[in-house]
Amino acid sequence: MSTISTHVLDTARGCPAGGMEITLERMQAGAWTRQGGGTTNDDGRVGALLPDGRIAPGVYRMTFDTGGYHRSLDIDGFYPEVQVCFEIAASDEHYHVPLLISPFGFSTYRGS
């Protein structure tokens, strides 16, 4: 089964970012449509953001609630959310989109 997954690491604290809400959307007919989502576990991971594991080619967007995460730790951050857009060409592959965060910065890449 093909999946879209993520792993969020808090580089300022040096640990996984557990408890962060994530939404997955797909661009369809000029509008974003919710496809799935989840909450990071204690290891900062969501193993499958799509409930049925079916990936269709297209443009996707993951929205990470970094503001809620930082507020839960009583930390003032600069980014209330981080949105990562990416394009899927092959529906039979695994897509892993990690996020590295701190209160004042973030970075992402295509993982494995």
NORSULZI-V371919 format. One record per helix or strand of 2 or more residues. SS is the DSSP state (H for helix, E for strand). FROM is the first residue (numbers start at 1). TO is the last residue. Records with the same first field share a line. If there is no record, write none. Layout:
SS->FROM-TO + FROM-TO
This chain:
E->4-10 + 15-16 + 21-28 + 31-39 + 45-46 + 58-64 + 82-88 + 95-102 + 105-111
H->66-72
